[in-house]
């Protein structure tokens, strides 16, 4: 082999080595995300959390350049999905679509969770919130909250209020209503929102505290009468319905809310990218339309502000749970 040939082969080998080394370095320091991201949803397909996750996830994926793959893990107040997320690698590739149930209600209801709800997660972004609405059967002779409370006091034992389940957000909202109104209306839990709505329309129960999208059609059709919504501000979905706060129960505020969480220890740059993608998704008209159709309001809250919000929510519901002595396990 001539000197020139040997030199050429050496040069080619060196170039190939440099290329491989460069590829290896690039792979080791690849910019996040370089593969699809799991988006864990604590509810079955078709639920409000699932619908929101699919719409926001699709828009976030377009920004990030990688798909957010939905994994539905319902059950146990969202603790199954939370546990999967808490135990996943803290690398930015597992995200939880958490909500008021998973991070504010469930920690107070279950005495032995397989994770520490305060330490196992890092907050990413709040996405949306949606109030409940107190509805009654139109045959009940009340038109507003003042009349409802007066009727309850004048007719002890005659009224009751339903919810979508024992320990649900609608149940705790009803407990808070009783406490602030100074009344004691018995609670009737149902296995889901649908049977509870059927029960109040049929007169089996007097009233129901439930998420707005669940009963919006029945309200519009006159099959149910909306007395008040549970948020501090009126809902765009029911602009003519007053809030409980403005109806005499000052400070009353319970809302379903939805946000993104990752395992504690997830790198800050990955969280920042997720936050940026979520903020962009909340400017997407298709996503905004979907959120409004749910009877919800978009919310872009991130960082410490979102963490403080979650902590305050958990504190509020723990107090309600303790006061009413509500337990699941």
Secondary structure, DSSP 8 states (H G I E B T S, - for coil): --HHHHHHHHHHHHHHHHHHHHHHHHHHT--S-SS-EEEEESS-TTSHHHHHHHHHHHHHHHHHTS-EEEEE---GGGHHHHHHHHTS-SSSSEEEEEEHIIIIIHHHH-S--SS-TTTSEEEEEEEEEEEEEEEEETTSS-SSHHHHHHHHHHSTTS-EEEESSTTSHHHHHHHHHHHHHT---EEEE-SSHHHHHHHHHTTSSSEEEEEHHHHHHHHHTTSEEEEEESSSS--GGGTTS-BTTTTT-TT---EEEEEEEEETT--HHHHHHHHHHHHHHTT-HHHHHHHHHTT-EEEEEEHHHHHHHHHHHHHHHHHHHHHHT----
